[in-house]
Amino acid sequence: MRKFIITVVGHDTVGIIAKVCTYLAENQVNILDISQTIVDGYFNMMMVVDAVKVTDVTKMSQELAGLGEEIGVVIHCQHEDIFNMMHRI
């Protein structure tokens, strides 16, 4: 299993979840856990995914960032280990 953390943040609009999940499904990325909230019009989603079938995770990360630009949100994708190290106290 190759776990990655994907975060999506921006103004809430129709179709954010659908577009991100469609990209992941088309690229054989399995969603292990997902949480999303909307606070005062701001959308925030965090996903834990398994990208074991992805051969080029740098490309995936860049494509997700590009998708975010297209739909007006910021999408970050990072390996679980990096995410955990960045959020250690």
Buried (B, 14 or more C-beta within 10 A) or exposed (E): EEBBBBBBBBEBEEEBBEBBBEBBEEBEBEBEEBEBEEEEEEBBBBBBBBBEEBEEBEEBBEBBBEBBEEBEBEBBBBBBEEBEEEEEE
